[in-house]
Amino acid sequence: MNPKNGWIVAVCREPYRIFFPIGVLIGIFGAGHWLVYGLGWAEAYSGIWHSRLQMQGYMGSVIVGFLLTALPRFSGKPHASPIELIVFLAAMGGVFGFRLANRPAPADLSFAVLLCAFAVFMVRRLFMPSRSSNPVSPPVGFIWVPIAGAFGLLGSFLLYAPRFLPISASWANTGRGMLEQGFIFSIVVGVGGFLAPRLMGRSEVVQRADVGKPHVAVLRRKRQIRIAFAGGGVLLLSFLLEGVLGTSIAYSVRALLVTFFFYQNRAWPFPPKIQDDPIRLLWFSIWFMVIGYWMIALVPDLRKAALHLVFLGGYSLMTFAVATVVVLSHSGKPEVLRKPIRALRVVGVGMIAAVFLRLAAVFFPASYFQWLAGAAGLWILCAFVWLVFAGPWLVMVPNADAFEKGHEEAKSRIPPFSRTL
């Protein structure tokens, strides 16, 4: 096989190989916004520019890379085609390029195109024949993927609706919340809630009480689906009514949701049974999310700082932890996960330190932006360390036997679905 063609096939089969590094590089650029301003190298700053680039570019790219890799593999459906990847890359290029050019509307439109392209990707695969002789149903947690897409698209619409519809300008703030928080929250609670307990060794695919009783398992699954949709509806109400109910109540609802779903899945507060470095960081990230949302609910004045507890210590730390598992498992080297990973420990310590620097900024207003610059600098250092560590594994394409061996071991650690359902 032509090595070049082999690489193209590997990227189509495992799009994380390009989307993970793209996302981290965009994240470095977005965090650098605070670094250059805090050091006095820039005359102006924009919190919206920073947050939107991190949520749409950094997190969006990593999420797309993971889902494009995981969904076809888990379900046995065909992987992404080169044309589909080109569409996704073009949309992500629009998100970054237009944001860089300070053209927010086209950047947000590019993100909406990315979400629509992913929706088409999923719908097409619903009707494609499975490559497996024993196809399975998707896990309940993945119901949150279309819910996340709905938040992203609805948020994008509401963000600009006051410009061309006779509605209050406050709807733009509602849309911004859905776009920057609702989208990521749904992915983390749904997909993260599915992966975390399995990676931690705290989940049974088929509960013992269901063995030999498929009807009981079906009923349990239907109940879990109803709970997931109810959770999405409650999350939607928390954004729609935030302006009426106030920050404290809205974030109390989100804190209850994140606490409930991670507790229900046994991902929190129970310690992981598997003590690999990425799994420990994953568990810490869930704690940061729970604490961060409750901090905002109880002390609304700390909203911006506490949100960074969620974003930096929660979402970002979870991203690096899960990405490490994916990269090593798919490179045919899952045994590396069971060994101490120095680079990942540096990332963990650095990210936690960045969280505390960001929180400290609140208490030192005279040097507020210098503290932000310190936190941003640490995040950039962590991201760079992870890229240097992951780089060789990202380009390593194992032979078929090694790939299947690594994937089978990964499936034994992350059993996707129950075939009895």
ABEGO torsion letter per residue (X at the ends): XBAAAAAAAAAAABAAAAAAAAAAAAAAAAAAAAAAAAAGABABBBAAAAAAAAAAAAAAAAAAAAAAAAAAAAAGBBBBBAAAAAAAAAAAAAAAAAAAAGBAAAAAAAAAAAAAAAAAAAAAAAABBBABABBBBBBAAAAAAAAAAAAAAAAAAAAAAAAABBBBAAAAAAAAAAAAAAAAAAAAAAAAAAAAAAAAGABBABBAAABGBAAAAAAAAAAAAAAAAAAAAAAAAAAAAAAAAEAAAAAAAAAAAAAAAAAAAGAOABBBABABAAAAAAAAAAAAAAAAAAAAAABAAAAAAAAAAAAAABAAAAAAAAAAAAAAAAAGBAAAAABBBAAAAAAAAAAAAAAAAAAAAAABAAAAAAAAAAAAAAAAAAAAAAAAAAAAAAABBBBAAAAAAAAAAAAAABBABBAAX
